[in-house]
Amino acid sequence: MGTILHSAAGHRQGTGQPMVKVWDPLLRLVHWSLAACILAAFLVEEGDTAHRLLGYTALGLIAFRVLWGLVGPRHARFREWVRGPRAVAGYVRERLAGRSRRRLGHNPAAAVMILLLMAGVAAVGMTGWMQTWDAFRGAEWLEDTHEALAWGLLGLIGFHVLAAITESLHYRENLIAAMLHGRKRALDDDAR
């Protein structure tokens, strides 16, 4: 794991390979704040004030992330990393065959996961919020939907973490650390 540590000079320790800034501070703050909100919402009592505030905060973070996906820096923008089904299928085929290339930003499969996670958080948050409306107060079907969506979101998060670990090992690059400090190894054509 020592090869994954980075010096203050922005080079991968022992290789002199340049590091480049990929994930901006706001994107990283949203990512980890969202993770904290979701974890905390699972730990506190469902329906209490803390649970609701965590849900509203998560919805606000998703709203900000959508805005940041439109106006944020290069690697935060949707147009930079969201690709069509053909690109996703091509990447998955290449990855399964062991021929996929490392990308500086998100790969097409990761983009799908991010969109699913964002939609999942929004769906859980909206069904939670709807339970406070007079029209849906006490609606058991909505409570059941909220709970099923929350458990589905937890499954997606588990898959997301497993994929980040798998990709880190495959490409020999600590993607979790990159989401903390914002830097990744430069690609040959990005080392300008």
N, C-alpha and C positions, 0 to 999 in steps of 0.2 A: 504493500500500500504506500510505501515511501515514494514511489514514482508518481503518485497522484498529488503529492504536496506541491505547493507553488511558492516560489520565492516572491519577495516584494517587488523584484524587478520585472515581474510579469512573464517569467519563463518557467517552464516545467522543470522541476529540480532534476539536475543531472543530465538534461538533454539539450538545454539551450533553446528549446522549441518555443517560439513566441506564443503568448496567450493574448486573446482578444476579448474585449467586453462584449457579451452577447445579451445577457438579461439585465435590464435596467433596474435601479433600486425600487421604483414603484411596482413593477411587475413582481419582483421577488417579495416585496412586502405584502402585496395582495395574495400571492400564492401561499405564503406561510400563515398569514392571518386567516385565510379561508380554511386552511388545514386545522388551525387552532379552534376556530369557531365550530367546525363540524365535530371534531373530537370532543370538545366541551359540551356541545348539544347532546351528544350520546351519553355523556356522563351525568348530566343534571336531570332532575325530574321533568318528565315530559309535561308540557302545559304550564309550568311555572314561569315566573317573570324572566328568570335567567335564560331559560330555554327559548322563550319568545325573542328576547333581545339578541341572543346569538343567531337565531334564524333571520331576524331583520338585518343584522350586520352582514350575514352571509349574502343575503339578497342585494344589499348595497354594494358589497365587494364585487358581485357578479355584474351589476350594472356598471360599476366603474371599469371592470375588465372589458366589457363590451365597448365602452367609450374608448378605452386605451387601445383596443384592437383596431379602432378606426383612426385615431390621431396620434398614437404613441410612436416610439422609435421603431426602427426597421423590424427587429425580431419580435416585437410585440404585436405588430399589425397582422390582421387576418390575411390580407392579400399576400403576405410573405410566406405563410406556412399552410394555409388551408388549400387543399388540392382536391380535384375531382376523384370519383370512384376508380377511374382507370389508373391514375397515379398511385392511389392507395393499394390497389390490387397488384400493380407492378412492384411496388416496394415490398409488399408481403411476400410475393414470389421470390424476389431477389434475396430477401432476408432469410427465408426458409432454405434457399439454395446456398446460403453463405456468401453471396456476392453483393450484398447491399453496401452502399458507400456511406461513410459517416457524413453527417450534415452539421453545419454550424448551428442552425436553429433546429426547429422541430422537424422530424421526419413525417411523411404523410400518415403513417399509422398513429403516431403520437398526436397528430392534429385531430384525428377522429376521436381519440380518447379524451383530449382536452375539451372538444365540443360536447361529447357525451357527459363529461363531468360537469361542465357549466350548465347544460340543460338539466342534469339531475339535481344540482343544487337549486336551480331556479324552480323546478317542479316540487321539490320537497318544501322549499320556502313558501311557495305560493299556496300549496295545500295546507300548510301550517297557518298561514295568514288567513286563508278563507275560513278556517275554523273559528275565527274571532268575529266573523260577519254574522249578523242576526239571521240571515237567510240560511246559514249552514250550521248554526249553533246546535251541537249535539248530534249532528249527522254522522252516524256510525260508519257509513260507507266512505266518508271523507277521512275520518280518523284512520280507517283501515288502509286507504290509499296512501295517506301520508306515511304511515308506518312501513308499508311495502316499498314505497319509493326510497325511504331512508335506508332500509336494509339493502336495496338494490344499489344505492349510491355507495354504501360501505363496501359492497362487493367490487364495484368499479374502482374505488380507491385502492383496494387491495391489489387488484390487477395492475393499476397504474404504478404502484410502488414496486411490485414484482417486475414489471417491464423496465422500470428505471434501473433496477439492480441488474437485470439481465443485459440490458444495453450497455451499462457501465462496464460490465465484465467483457462483453463482446468487443467493444471499441476501445477498451482499456482507458476509460476516461470516467472519472467520478461525476456522474450527472447530478447526484444529490448535492455534492459540494459546489458544483457549478451554479445550482439554484440558490446557494447561500452567498457565494462571493461574486457571481455573475460572469465569470470568465470560463472560456473553453480554449482548448488548443486550436490554434489557427489552422484553417485548411490551407493547402499549398497555394491555391489561387486567391485566398483571402489574407495572406501574410504580407500585405502591402503596407 
